[in-house]
Amino acid sequence: MARLTAPTPHIAAQVGEIAETILLPGDPLRAKFIADTYLENVKQFNNTRGMLGFTGTYKGKPVSVMGTGMGCPSMGIYSYELIHIYGCKNLIRIGTAGTFQPHVHVKDMVFGMGACTTSNYPAMQGLPGTFAPICSFELLEKAVAAAKAKGFKYHVGNILSSDVFYGQNLPHAKTWPEMGILAVEMESVALYTNAAMAGVNALCILTISDGPDEITTAEERQTAFTQMMEVALSLA
């Protein structure tokens, strides 16, 4: 593979156009909502493949936001390029997730301390054993403090990055909750693995969008889950 330079095949920005701290929603429309709602002096740096990316300032500090799409391969590509080509040091996934836990409810936040997975993404790194992807304690500590200060409801613990979206009838839907998994999503294990290999900070902040008896709309998932956005922005 040829050595990557900016712009990459997936990100149209030049080096210097993306901040060291970047928020990574899966949905590019959520990235636009964050840029329009919270950032000042906004400049769009990406629209390649419809994956919108913006840089601006939040309370005077530079911050970027960009969609990543769904699944470990997509997150793996974008986070790798952001880290190794654009110099991002703090990568904060802000996404939606499902839960099977009765004490975790729709619109609660979950901070992913660790990320279990049904994906082969960590194994593809060729490590001589089983890697346990975890978040940056520095970012986690700050995020918990911000949530406490704002009075937001949150949970901290293990999450599951699954390669299967429609998996409620599969065996893991029964076994993972029994191991204390708080939420199920599809990207964090790739983000945590890439960050660990590069020695940078990563954190997954999730909002529960559906549970056994509750579900939210697509519009709510784009624009209504503002608590995790505010916590993530406070880390810039």
C-alpha positions in Angstrom: 0.0 0.0 0.0 1.3 3.4 -0.9 2.1 5.8 1.9 -1.0 7.9 2.8 -0.9 11.7 2.6 -3.5 14.3 2.9 -6.1 14.5 1.5 -6.7 10.8 1.9 -9.1 8.7 -0.2 -11.8 9.2 2.5 -11.1 12.6 4.0 -10.7 15.7 1.9 -8.9 17.9 4.5 -5.4 19.2 4.4 -3.1 18.7 7.4 -3.9 21.4 10.0 -7.6 21.6 9.1 -8.7 19.1 11.8 -8.3 19.7 15.5 -6.5 17.4 17.9 -9.8 16.8 19.6 -12.5 15.3 17.4 -16.1 14.1 18.1 -17.1 11.1 16.0 -20.8 10.4 15.6 -21.7 7.5 13.4 -24.3 9.6 11.6 -22.9 12.5 9.5 -26.1 14.5 10.0 -25.4 14.4 13.7 -22.0 15.9 12.9 -23.7 18.7 11.1 -26.2 19.2 13.9 -23.3 19.6 16.4 -21.4 22.0 14.2 -24.5 24.1 13.6 -25.6 24.1 17.2 -22.4 24.3 19.3 -19.4 25.5 17.2 -18.3 28.9 16.2 -16.2 29.9 13.2 -17.1 26.6 11.5 -15.4 25.4 8.4 -16.4 22.2 6.6 -13.4 20.0 5.8 -15.1 16.9 4.4 -18.0 15.7 2.3 -16.3 12.7 0.6 -18.7 9.8 0.5 -21.2 12.1 2.3 -19.3 11.8 5.5 -19.6 15.3 6.7 -16.7 16.8 8.8 -16.4 20.3 10.4 -13.9 22.2 12.5 -14.7 25.2 14.7 -14.3 26.5 18.2 -16.1 25.6 21.4 -15.7 28.2 24.2 -12.6 29.4 22.3 -11.0 25.9 21.9 -10.6 24.2 18.5 -12.7 21.1 18.0 -13.7 19.0 15.1 -16.6 16.7 14.4 -17.0 14.1 11.7 -19.3 11.2 10.9 -17.8 7.7 10.8 -20.5 5.5 9.4 -21.4 2.1 10.9 -19.3 -0.8 11.9 -15.7 -1.5 12.8 -14.3 -1.4 9.3 -15.6 2.1 8.7 -14.5 3.4 12.2 -11.2 1.7 11.7 -10.5 3.6 8.4 -11.5 7.0 9.6 -9.9 6.8 13.1 -6.6 5.5 11.5 -6.4 8.4 9.1 -7.4 10.9 11.7 -4.7 9.7 14.0 -1.9 9.0 11.6 -2.4 11.6 8.9 -4.2 14.4 10.7 -2.6 14.2 14.2 -5.8 13.8 16.2 -5.0 13.0 19.9 -8.4 12.8 21.5 -11.0 10.8 19.6 -14.5 10.8 21.3 -17.2 8.6 19.8 -20.7 9.9 20.5 -23.1 7.3 19.3 -26.4 5.5 20.0 -26.7 2.0 21.4 -29.2 -0.6 22.5 -29.4 -2.2 25.9 -30.7 -5.4 27.5 -30.2 -4.3 31.0 -33.4 -3.5 33.0 -31.7 -0.7 35.0 -30.4 1.1 31.8 -33.1 3.1 30.1 -33.6 5.0 26.8 -31.8 8.4 26.9 -29.4 7.3 29.6 -25.7 7.9 28.8 -23.2 5.1 29.0 -19.4 5.6 29.1 -17.6 2.7 27.6 -14.8 1.8 30.0 -14.0 -1.3 28.0 -15.3 -2.8 24.7 -16.0 -6.5 24.2 -16.6 -7.6 20.7 -17.9 -10.2 18.3 -15.6 -8.6 15.6 -12.2 -9.9 14.5 -10.9 -6.3 14.4 -8.5 -6.6 17.4 -7.4 -10.1 16.3 -6.4 -8.7 12.9 -3.6 -6.7 14.5 -1.6 -9.9 14.9 -1.1 -9.7 18.7 0.1 -12.9 20.5 -3.1 -13.3 22.5 -6.4 -11.6 23.2 -6.4 -7.8 23.4 -8.8 -6.1 25.8 -9.6 -2.7 24.3 -10.3 0.0 26.9 -10.8 3.8 26.9 -8.6 6.6 28.0 -8.9 7.0 31.8 -8.0 10.7 31.4 -11.0 11.3 29.1 -13.3 9.0 31.1 -12.5 10.8 34.4 -13.2 14.2 32.8 -16.4 12.9 31.2 -17.8 11.5 34.5 -17.0 14.8 36.3 -18.8 16.8 33.6 -21.9 14.5 33.7 -22.0 14.8 37.5 -21.7 18.6 37.4 -24.5 18.8 34.9 -26.7 16.3 36.8 -27.0 13.9 33.8 -27.9 10.3 34.3 -25.0 8.0 33.3 -23.6 4.5 33.7 -19.9 3.5 33.4 -18.8 0.0 32.4 -18.3 -2.6 29.7 -20.0 -2.3 26.3 -20.2 -4.7 23.3 -19.2 -3.8 19.8 -21.1 -6.2 17.6 -20.8 -6.9 13.9 -24.5 -7.8 13.9 -27.2 -5.1 14.1 -30.3 -7.4 14.0 -29.0 -9.8 16.6 -31.6 -9.8 19.3 -32.5 -13.4 18.6 -28.9 -14.6 18.5 -27.3 -16.4 21.5 -25.1 -13.4 22.4 -28.3 -11.3 23.1 -28.8 -13.6 26.2 -25.2 -14.2 27.3 -23.6 -10.8 27.1 -26.1 -9.0 29.4 -25.4 -11.8 32.0 -21.7 -10.6 31.9 -22.7 -7.1 32.8 -22.6 -5.5 29.4 -24.4 -2.2 29.6 -24.9 -1.4 25.9 -24.5 -2.8 22.4 -23.1 -0.7 19.5 -20.8 -1.4 16.5 -17.7 0.8 16.4 -15.9 1.3 19.7 -13.6 -1.7 19.7 -12.0 -0.5 16.4 -11.6 3.0 17.9 -10.1 1.8 21.1 -7.8 -0.6 19.3 -6.5 2.0 16.9 -6.0 4.5 19.7 -4.1 2.0 21.8 -1.7 1.1 18.9 -1.0 4.8 18.3 -0.8 5.9 22.0 -3.6 8.4 21.8 -6.8 9.0 23.8 -10.2 7.6 22.9 -13.5 7.4 24.7 -17.0 6.1 23.7 -20.0 8.1 25.0 -23.3 6.4 24.1 -26.9 7.4 24.5 -29.3 4.5 24.8 -31.7 4.7 21.8 -33.6 1.4 22.3 -34.2 -1.2 24.9 -36.5 -4.3 25.4 -39.6 -2.1 25.7 -38.5 1.4 24.5 -37.3 2.8 21.2 -36.5 6.3 19.7 -37.0 7.8 16.3 -34.3 8.5 13.7 -34.8 12.2 14.1 -34.3 11.9 17.9 -31.0 10.0 17.3 -29.8 12.9 15.1 -30.7 15.9 17.2 -32.2 15.1 20.6 -29.4 13.3 22.4 -27.6 16.5 23.4 -26.4 15.5 26.8 -23.6 13.3 25.4 -22.7 16.1 22.9 -22.3 18.6 25.7 -20.2 16.2 27.8 -18.0 15.4 24.8 -17.5 19.0 23.9 -16.4 19.7 27.5 -13.4 17.5 26.9 -12.0 19.7 24.2 
